[in-house]
Amino acid sequence: MTRLTSAEAHLARRLGLFDITMIVMGGIIGAGIFITPYIVAQQVPSTILILGAWAFGGLVALAGAFIYAELSSQSSVSGGQYVYLRDAFHPALAFVYGWALLLVTQSGGMAAVAVTFAKYVCALGHTQASDNFAAFLAAIALAVLTIINCFGVRAGSTTQNLFMILKLIAIAALVLFGLSVTSAPPSAVARSTSSAPTLWNSLTAFGAALIPVQFAYGGWQTSCFVAGEVREPQKNLPRGLLLGVLGVIAVYLSVSFVCVHALGPVGLSQTRTPASSVMQLALGENGARIIAAGIAVSTIGFLSQSMLTTPRVYFAMAEDGLFFASLAKLNRARVPAFAIALQGAVAILITFSGRYEQILNYVVSVDVIFFALTAGCVFVFRHRRKTDSPPPAASPMPVQLAPPFRVPGHPVTTLFFIVACCAMLFSTVYRYPHNSLIGLGIMLTGLPAYLFWKTRRVPIQ
């Protein structure tokens, strides 16, 4: 029997397949596709390579979705990767994941999205936001969302679906009106492809381009955080993951094509607000304002979703007695207010720590490590089912005969995902060693933190 924690007993299973699909897409489409195309173009200023980077990133995301679909089909409790890593390997590794999630990956991603929100708000007012001013506006947005969520405003299925619809409307407008723009002159493309880089430089540049692509595709795993609130999670979570990721791949390829079509590779690499630039070419100032408003709403929706889903991990850590006990408590509105407040505070601090690109590198260098480790859970659980060996101590997930969903093409597809994650890690460290080492160093501080909480461990009943 699957363990039901004291907190899980208060969670209502109200989310169906459509809701999960929208949560998956909403967790991915927040800001990345609207701003990172210019970062990709700076690394590989070629139409084929730009679209190739987004297509390859989509394949990696789809392989990851297959893996998480199998893992989510074996567990019905909230916590996502934390639960998988804890039950497959050791609570220490799971704790380091949750620690990195709080201090680097999720909080850093939220900070980056909040900065994007600030830049598009400034675009509405025809002003160019400085890094400091953008960080200030981003911090205000994060603080407001934290306060609202702590007072019990729920981002339930209806709210999440509404945000997703608004995002899709903004994206549809961008694609449709962007296609009406006369394509960039061939001279712009010629200038971008005039050099003849070496094979090594081309490979490292393509790998660097995958860094922002990976960030833009990230977020589908957060749907597993709320498994305790999904109806028939073993069936609906895997299906929602796959449908959501496939939908996002189609959206991202459409947007990246339109940006290159309208601006050209060189023009795309020279604008920090590519979506606004495309709409401005199509409809003038009104077009830029329309897309800026749509993107601002989209990023707020992403931040709201993140503020409610991610604290479930800290929630699970606290229930295992490995984090502040207060994080496992629900307030009168039945939300983990302390966990939400902690998430908001850390995201605000990271917002002021550096530019968007720096935060991006902190996130990806750590995120891909845990993606690869989580993929390794598939091998562990399948081996455990064959040998009927019990999970490690303090890992109560039952051993099932077979999961309702199995990764197609395993182990090839699973190994492809792991290799892709390792390649992106190498590229990130190679191109941005200082930022990457900072992120990895913060992650490793989780080991002494785990030992500290382990000595005080009093699991909540």
N, C-alpha and C positions, 0 to 999 in steps of 0.2 A: 504494500500500500504506500502511495506517495505521501510523504510527510506534509501535514497541514500545520503551518505555524500559527501562533496566536494572532499574528497580524493578518495572515491569509484568511482566517475565519471571518474577518470583517470586510473582505473584498467581494464585490458582486460581479458575477460573470455576465456582462452585458454586451461585450464586443463580439460581433460576428465577422464573417469573411470580408464583407465590404468595408467594415470599419478597419480591420487589420490592413487591408490593401491600402486604404487611404492613410493609415498611420505610417506604413512603410514608405509610401511616396512622399508623405508630408515630412517624415524624418530625414529624407534625402534632399528633397528640393527645398532648400531654405535660402541659400545665397550663392552657393558655389558656381552654378551654371551661369549666373548673371554677372559674375566678376572674374572668375578664374580663366575664361577664354583668353583674356589678354596676357595672363601669365604663361599659358601654354604657348601662345604665339611668340612670346619673347624667347622661349627655349627652342622651338622648332618653327621658324617663320616660313612654313611651306604648307599649302592647302592640304596636300595628301597626308603629310605627317601630323598636322593638327587634327584632322578627322580620324586618322589612324590611332592617335593617342586616345581619343574619346571612345572609339570602337573597342580598342584593346582594354581600356578601363572598364567598359561595359561587360566584356567577357570575364574579367576578373571578378567583378561584382556578382555576375550571374553564378560563377563557380562558388563564390562565397555564400550566395543565397541557397544553393543546393546543400551546402554543408550545414548551415544553420537550420535549414528546413528539417534535416535528419535529426539534429540535436534537439530542436524544439519539439519534435514529435515524440520525444522520450520523457519529457518533463512537463508538468502542468503548473509549476510554481513560478513566482516572479523572481527575477534576478538575472536572467539571461546568461551572459558569458561568465559571470561570477559563479553561478551554480555549476555550469559545465566544467570550468577549470577546477573548482573545488572537488567535484565528484570524480573527475578523471585523473587528476594529479595529486594535489595537496592543497589544504586550506591556505598555506603560505603564498602559493602562486596566485590563488584567487584573490587574496587580500592585496597583493601587489598590483593586480589588475584594477581592483576597486580604488586603490590609492592613486594609481596613475590616471584613472578615469576622472577622479575629483580634481587632481592637481594639474593634469596635462591635457588628456585627450578630449573629454567631453566639455570641461570648463573652457579649455582653449578653443575648441570649436565653437562654442557658444559666444565666446568673446569675439572671434573672427566674424561670425554672422552678425553680431551686434554692431561691429564696426562697419560692415557692409550696409546695414540698415541706416546708420548715421550718414554715410556718404550719399545714399540715394535720397534721404530727407533733404540734405543740402542741395542736391540736384534739383529738387522741387523749387527751392528758393533761388536758383541760378547762382549758387555760390560753390566754390571749390573748398571742400573741408580739409583743413590741415590735419595732420596725424593727431595732434593734441586735442583739437576740437572734436574730431570724430570719436576719439576715445571718451571724451566727456559726455557726448550725446549717447554713446553706446552704454556707458555706465548708468546713465539715467534710465534708459530703457530696461536694462537688466534689473535695476533696483525696483522699478515700478512693477514689473512682472513678478518679481520675488514677493513683494508685499501683497499683490493681488492673490497670488496662489497660496500664500500662507494664510490668508483670510478665508480660504475655501472656495475660490472661484474655480470651478472644474472645467478642464478642457476635455469634456466628454466626447462621445462619438459624433454628436451633431455639430459641435463647435469645430472639431478636427475636420470633419467633412466639408464644412463651410470654408475653412481656411484653404483646404486643398482645391476646392472649386475656384476660389479667387486666384490661386496660383496658376491653375490651368487656363483660366481666362486671360491672365496677363501673358502667359507663354504663348497661347494661341494667337493673341494680338501681335506679339513680337514676330512670330514665324510668318503669319499671313502678310503683315505690312512689310516685313523685311524682304520677303520675296518680290515685292513690288518695286524695290529699290534697284536702280541700274547697277549692275555688278561693277566691282572695282576695276579700274583700267589695268590691262595686262602689264604695263610698265611697273606697277606696284608689286606684282607678283614676281616679275623678273628680277627686280632689285633684291627681293627676299631670298631668291634661289641662285644668286650669281656666284656665291662662294662655293668652294668644293672642299668641305671638311673631311677629315679622315674618318675611317670607319669607327674608330674608338670614340672620337668626339661626337659622331652622330648617335652612337649608342648611348653615351652618357647624357647627351642632350635630350634624347627621347625618354630616357629614364627620369631625367629631371622634370620633363613635361608631365610624366605620370604622377608626380607628387601632388600638384593641385587637382589633377583629374581624380586621383584616389580620394582626396578630401571631398571633392564634389559628389562622388558616388557614395561616400560614407553615410551611415545613419540607418541603413536597413536593419542592422542588428538591434537597434533600440526597441523594436517591436517585441522582442523576446523578453524585455524587462517587465512587460505587463501581462505575462502569460497567465497570472493568477486572476485576471479579469476578462479572459477570453472564453467564450462558449466553445466547447469541444476543441481545446487548444491543440491536441495532437493532430487534428485534421485541419483546422482553420489557420493556424499559424504557418505551417509549411506552404499551404496554397497561397495565403496572403503575401508571404515573402516572395514567392516566385512571380506572382502576378504584378506585385508592386515594382520589383526590380526590372522586369521586362518593360513595364510602362515607362519607367524612368529612362531606360536606355533609348527608347524611341524619342522621348522628349529631348534628351541631351544631344543626340545626334542631329535632331532637327534644329535646335538652337545654335549649335556650333556651326552647322552648315550655313545658316542664315547670316551669322556674324561674319564668317569669311566671305560669303557672297557679297554682302553689302559693303564691308570695310576693306576687304583684302587682307592678306596676312600682315603686311607692314602696318596698315592703318589700325588693325585689331591690336597689334602689339603696342601701339602708342596711346591707347585710351584706357583709362582705369574704370570707366563705366560703359562697357561695350553695348549693353542692352539699350541704354539711353541714347547712345550715339546712333544706333540703327534706327530707332523710332524717330529720332530727330531728323534723320535723312528722309524718312518716309512721310512724316506728318508735321515736321517743323517743331517748334517749341511745345505745342500741345501734345505731340506724340511723346516727347521726352518726359513731360510731366505725367502722362498717363502711365507709362511703363515704370517710372520712378515710384509712383504711388502704389502700383501693383506689386512691385518688388518689396517696397517697405512693408506692406501688409503680409507678404509672403514670409519675410524674415521674422516678423513678429510672431506669426503662426508657428514657425519652426522653433523659436525660442520658448514659446509657451508650451509646446509639445515636449521639448527637452526638459523644461523645468518640472514637468509632472512625471515623466517616465524615468529619467535617470536616477532620481533619488531612491527608486526602488532597490537599486544595487546597494547603496549605503544602508538602506533599510534592512536588507538581508544580512549585510555584514554585522550590523548591530545586533540582530537577532541571534547570530552565531557567537555573540559575545566578543567580537573582534573590532568593535568601534564604539563610539560614544553611545551609551545606553539610550540617551534621549532621542537619537535618530530613529529608533524603533517605535517611537510613540506616535500615535495619531491624535490630532486635535479634534475639537468638536465637529468640524466639517469633514472628518474622516480622511484627512490628508496628512502626510508626514511633514509637518510644518518645519521642524528643526532641520530635517534633511534638505528641504527646499531652500531654507534660509542659508544653509551652509553652501549649497550649490551656487546660489546667487552671489554670495560674498566672494567666493573663490573666482568665479567668472569675471567679476568686476576688477579684482586685483590683476588678473591676467590681461585684461583689456588695456591697462595702463603699462604693461610690461614691455610692449614693443609693437612694431608695425604688423599689419595683416600677414605679410609674407613670413615674418619671423614666427608668429603664432602658428601659422600653417606648418612650418617645419617642426616645431615642437610636437605638434599633434601627430603628424604622419609617421615620424621616426619611431614613436612609441606604439601607435595604433597598429601598425603592420606586424609588430612583434606578437601582440596578443591575437591578432587575426590568425597568424600562422599556428600559434599554440592551440587556439581553439579548434582549428582544423585538425590538429593532431588528436583531439578528443575523439574524433570519429574512429581512428585506429584503436584507441584504448577501449572504447565501449564495445566495438565489434569483437575485439579479442576477448574481452571480459565475458561477453555472451557465449562465446565458443567454449571457454574454459569454466564458465559458471563461477568465476572468482568474485568475491564480494568487493564493493568499493572500499577506498581507504577509510580509516577511522575518521569520524566526524563528517562523513559524506554519505548521507542517508538515501541518495537517489537509488531506487530499486533497479536491479538488473532485469531487463525485459528479454524475452526470447528473440524478438525482432522489432525494430521501430516501424511505425506505420508508413514512414517515408524513408527511402534509401537513396543516397547520392548516386545518380546515374553515372556510369563510367568510372566508378571508384575501383582502384585507387588512382587512376590516371588523372581524373579531374581534381581530386583532392590534392594530389601532389603538384599539379599545375598551379593551384591557388597558393600553396605553400611556397613554391619556387618564385612565383610572381611577387609575393610579399617580401621574400628575402631579397629579390632584385631591387624592389623599391626601397627597402631599408638601406641597401648598399649605395644606391644612387643618392638618397637623401644625405647619408653621412658623407659621401664623397663630395657632393656639391655644396653642402652646408654643414661642415663639420662642427662649427662652433654651436650653432643652434641645436643641431641634433644631439650633441653631447650634453647640452643643458637639459634637454628633455629626458634623455636616458639617465642622467644623474638624478633628476627629480624622481624618476620611476624607482631607482634603486634605493632611495631613502625609505621605500616601503618595507624593506626587509627589517631594519631595526624597529620600525614602527610596529610591524607584525609581532616581533618578539616582545615588545613592550605590552601590547594588548593581550598577547597570549598569557603572560604572567598574571594579568588581572581578569582573565576570562571567566565570565559568569553568564552562560547562555540564558537568554530570556525564554521562559516557558510559556 
